[in-house]
Amino acid sequence: MTETSQDIAIADTVRWLERAVIGLNLCPFAKAPHVKGQIHYAVSEAKGLEGLRDELISELQALASLPAEARETVLLIVPHMLRDFLDFNDFLDEADGVLQELDLEGEFQIASFHPEFQFAGTEPDDITNYTNRSPYPTLHLIREASIDRAVEAFPEAEMIYEVNMATMEKLGVDGWKKLDVDATP
């Protein structure tokens, strides 16, 4: 049986989630839904922004129709588009517009991950950018209620960002490369 490009994109994303996000504890809330099988991995086959927008709508509607116990969150992986970080960043405005259009603001939010992620005011090679670097452009569809529960369980949630930056500075680029969490060539 040969692996499809979708299988590879999902396997790469799961490897990144397990080794970087969970392994480095970049998100202390990621392990539970991963272990419980409550993360849905969707791979976009869109060839244009309108198609990606339609897939985002479909994934948000599917997530809204299911209880958190069945599907806590969605990672919409975009392996064939938006490889340029600025183009991806521009699409995030469209993604937020979809939340408004579907009247899902306050119920869901969209976090972003990208292979070339760059925080404002940083250089592209700044190691702190790696906290949000994923193998492919990825939209993380998150339930607001899940965030609220996580923040209650982790009262110093605002410190996660600073802890993550310190983790990445200690790890360094060589340490990140050893995690082997980039897209399969």
Order of alpha helices (4+ residues) and beta strands (2+ residues): alpha-alpha-beta-alpha-beta-alpha-beta-beta-alpha-alpha
